[in-house]
Amino acid sequence: MTSQTPLPVYPDKHLLGIAGLSPVDIDLLLNRAERAVAISRQPEKKTSTLRGRTQINLFFEASTRTQSSFELAGKRLGADVMNMAVASSSVKKGETLIDTAITLNAMRPDVLVVRHQSAGAVELLSQKVGCSVINAGDGAHEHPTQALLDALTIRRAKGTIGGLTVAICGDVLHSRVARSNIILLNAMGAHVRVVAPSTLLPSGIAQMGVTVHNRMDEGLEGADVVMMLRLQRERMAGAYVPSVR
């Protein structure tokens, strides 16, 4: 695809999750991402796509890569980007998520990029504002942009996603990335395996269209792609594994 090839417009106002996206929607977003990759390799990386638009990054959870990536993306697209420091905001005084949404909406931003520790919080916020909302991770629910990035990486390495066998290994129970990847990979025709001890697998995971393996050697056999998930100790209320060694 050349930089001059016109692309269709993404049909939805928000990006709250992979669930609900069609394969056509996913391909559209991946094709746009391919164009962004090409632009990022040019000497002049800044475009005017979002000139005059305001993007607010609202992260209630710690983040390095995701927040930095959204800030850089917004600036390269020409937007005015503001990072809201939640630790020093009125949230620390007891302001609710809805109150925060109403306050920010009054500033008339064009895009809110939100990460929150509670599943469903980003969708709730999207119902209270008039701008577009992008989910940068909500609890253990979804992380759609990470799944899209993973899909782009797979497509660039393998040429396609459909028909591949992808093994997702590790802390599937607490991973919003795993959930979004499972939904996306299934939608694109991949064969998905999850590989983890039973204590790190959510109840009913097989109903998501995956094959379950508790042994690493069995789960990795014949896989085209392997995704490794870290132990999310910050989401663990108790001991899910007998030892961290």
Secondary structure, DSSP 8 states (H G I E B T S, - for coil): --TTS-------S-B--STT--HHHHHHHHHHHHHHHHHHTSS----STTTT-EEEEEESS--SHHHHHHHHHHHHTT-EEEEE-GGGSGGGGT--HHHHHHHHHHT--SEEEEEESSTTHHHHHHTT-SSEEEEEEETTTB-HHHHHHHHHHHHHHHS--TT-EEEEES--TT-HHHHHHHHHHHHTT-EEEEE--GGGS-TTGGGGSEEEESSHHHHHTT-SEEEE----GGG-SS-SSS---
